[in-house]
Amino acid sequence: MAKMGRPKAEKPADKKVTIRLTGEEHELLLEYTKNHNMTMTQVVKLAVLEKLMSDQK
């Protein structure tokens, strides 16, 4: 019988990073996610990658 379930990801996202935000920072993040139809994870990843890429130039 064949294995069932979700196929394995090529590059699994298995690392976690936890951050703490002030109430104001959290509200700003929530507002941004709603205005841009993105998840918090998407926004944080995008911001981190943009910062890392700009620092490499």
Residue frames as a rotation matrix with the C-alpha (Angstrom) as fourth column:
MET 1
0.578 0.816 0.000 0.00
0.816 -0.578 0.000 0.00
0.000 0.000 -1.000 0.00
ALA 2
-0.121 -0.625 0.771 1.34
0.598 -0.666 -0.446 3.45
0.792 0.407 0.454 -0.95
LYS 3
-0.590 -0.169 -0.790 2.16
0.765 -0.431 -0.479 6.07
-0.260 -0.886 0.384 1.66
MET 4
0.314 0.755 0.576 -0.45
0.788 -0.546 0.285 8.80
0.529 0.364 -0.766 1.93
GLY 5
0.433 -0.058 -0.899 -0.16
0.701 -0.606 0.377 12.38
-0.567 -0.793 -0.222 3.13
ARG 6
0.926 -0.109 -0.363 1.47
-0.238 -0.912 -0.334 15.63
-0.294 0.395 -0.870 2.25
PRO 7
0.662 -0.744 0.089 4.61
0.557 0.409 -0.722 15.37
0.501 0.528 0.686 0.11
LYS 8
0.267 -0.675 -0.688 7.88
0.814 -0.225 0.536 16.42
-0.516 -0.703 0.489 1.72
ALA 9
0.963 0.025 -0.269 8.96
-0.074 -0.932 -0.354 19.99
-0.260 0.360 -0.896 1.03
GLU 10
0.595 -0.791 0.142 12.17
0.443 0.176 -0.879 20.55
0.670 0.586 0.456 -0.91
LYS 11
-0.623 -0.729 0.284 13.39
0.164 -0.477 -0.864 23.12
0.765 -0.491 0.417 1.64
PRO 12
0.266 0.808 -0.525 11.35
0.755 0.164 0.635 22.62
0.600 -0.565 -0.566 4.83
ALA 13
-0.084 -0.196 0.977 11.01
-0.374 -0.903 -0.213 25.66
0.924 -0.383 0.002 7.09
ASP 14
0.436 0.223 -0.872 11.95
0.509 0.738 0.443 23.88
0.742 -0.637 0.208 10.31
LYS 15
-0.661 -0.683 -0.312 13.66
0.681 -0.370 -0.633 26.72
0.317 -0.630 0.709 12.20
LYS 16
0.504 0.863 -0.042 11.72
0.765 -0.424 0.484 28.97
0.400 -0.276 -0.874 14.57
VAL 17
-0.770 -0.599 0.218 12.43
0.424 -0.737 -0.527 32.52
0.477 -0.313 0.821 15.69
THR 18
0.269 0.854 -0.446 10.40
0.940 -0.132 0.314 34.10
0.209 -0.503 -0.838 18.47
ILE 19
-0.712 -0.452 0.538 10.17
0.339 -0.892 -0.300 37.86
0.615 -0.031 0.788 18.94
ARG 20
-0.150 0.644 -0.750 8.47
0.921 -0.185 -0.344 40.06
-0.360 -0.742 -0.565 21.49
LEU 21
-0.491 0.091 0.866 6.61
0.505 -0.781 0.368 43.19
0.710 0.618 0.338 20.39
THR 22
-0.926 0.310 -0.216 5.15
-0.014 -0.600 -0.800 46.10
-0.378 -0.738 0.560 22.28
GLY 23
-0.062 0.986 0.152 1.42
0.554 0.160 -0.817 46.64
-0.830 0.033 -0.557 21.96
GLU 24
0.388 0.158 -0.908 2.05
-0.448 -0.829 -0.336 49.47
-0.806 0.537 -0.250 19.51
GLU 25
-0.607 -0.692 -0.390 4.39
-0.709 0.250 0.659 47.38
-0.359 0.677 -0.643 17.36
HIS 26
-0.769 0.382 0.512 1.88
0.374 0.919 -0.124 44.54
-0.518 0.097 -0.850 17.32
GLU 27
0.282 0.919 -0.276 -0.94
0.298 -0.357 -0.885 46.87
-0.912 0.167 -0.375 16.26
LEU 28
0.090 -0.348 -0.933 1.22
-0.785 -0.601 0.149 48.29
-0.612 0.720 -0.327 13.46
LEU 29
-0.889 -0.454 0.055 1.99
-0.351 0.756 0.553 44.77
-0.293 0.473 -0.831 12.27
LEU 30
-0.402 0.830 0.386 -1.69
0.570 0.557 -0.604 43.75
-0.716 -0.022 -0.697 12.39
GLU 31
0.416 0.553 -0.722 -2.69
-0.160 -0.737 -0.656 46.86
-0.895 0.388 -0.218 10.44
TYR 32
-0.326 -0.636 -0.699 -0.03
-0.846 -0.134 0.516 46.17
-0.422 0.760 -0.494 7.81
THR 33
-0.912 -0.027 0.409 -1.13
0.077 0.968 0.237 42.54
-0.403 0.248 -0.881 7.41
LYS 34
0.005 0.995 0.097 -4.76
0.539 0.079 -0.839 43.57
-0.842 0.057 -0.536 6.92
ASN 35
0.421 0.144 -0.896 -3.92
-0.429 -0.838 -0.337 46.37
-0.799 0.526 -0.291 4.45
HIS 36
-0.268 -0.649 -0.712 -1.66
-0.952 0.064 0.300 44.14
-0.149 0.758 -0.635 2.35
ASN 37
0.735 0.664 -0.138 -3.61
-0.675 0.735 -0.055 40.86
0.065 0.134 0.989 2.69
MET 38
-0.071 -0.835 -0.545 -0.57
-0.352 0.532 -0.770 39.05
0.933 0.137 -0.332 4.10
THR 39
0.750 0.210 -0.627 0.07
0.450 0.532 0.717 36.89
0.484 -0.820 0.304 7.15
MET 40
0.865 -0.484 0.132 2.31
-0.425 -0.568 0.705 38.03
-0.266 -0.666 -0.697 9.99
THR 41
0.354 -0.754 0.554 4.82
0.357 0.656 0.665 35.39
-0.864 -0.037 0.501 8.96
GLN 42
0.411 -0.153 0.899 4.91
0.907 -0.032 -0.420 36.68
0.094 0.988 0.125 5.39
VAL 43
0.894 -0.032 0.447 5.42
-0.014 -0.999 -0.043 40.27
0.448 0.032 -0.893 6.52
VAL 44
0.723 -0.654 0.223 8.20
-0.383 -0.111 0.917 39.42
-0.575 -0.748 -0.331 8.99
LYS 45
0.282 -0.629 0.725 10.02
0.657 0.677 0.331 37.16
-0.699 0.383 0.604 6.50
LEU 46
0.581 -0.002 0.814 9.79
0.727 -0.448 -0.520 39.84
0.366 0.894 -0.259 3.81
ALA 47
0.932 -0.206 0.297 11.11
-0.297 -0.906 0.303 42.54
0.206 -0.370 -0.906 6.16
VAL 48
0.546 -0.765 0.342 14.01
-0.122 0.331 0.936 40.38
-0.829 -0.552 0.087 7.35
LEU 49
0.255 -0.445 0.858 15.00
0.859 0.511 0.009 39.34
-0.443 0.735 0.513 3.83
GLU 50
0.763 0.053 0.644 14.81
0.430 -0.786 -0.444 42.94
0.483 0.616 -0.622 2.55
LYS 51
0.867 -0.458 0.198 17.04
-0.467 -0.605 0.645 44.11
-0.175 -0.651 -0.738 5.41
LEU 52
0.373 -0.751 0.544 19.56
0.187 0.635 0.749 41.32
-0.909 -0.178 0.377 4.88
MET 53
0.362 -0.193 0.912 19.72
0.927 0.178 -0.330 41.94
-0.098 0.965 0.243 1.14
SER 54
0.881 -0.007 0.473 20.12
0.119 -0.964 -0.236 45.71
0.457 0.265 -0.849 1.51
ASP 55
0.745 -0.637 0.196 22.99
-0.436 -0.243 0.867 45.24
-0.505 -0.732 -0.458 3.98
GLN 56
0.339 -0.630 0.699 24.85
0.566 0.730 0.383 42.99
-0.751 0.266 0.604 1.52
LYS 57
0.751 0.003 0.660 25.06
0.613 -0.374 -0.696 45.75
0.244 0.928 -0.283 -1.11
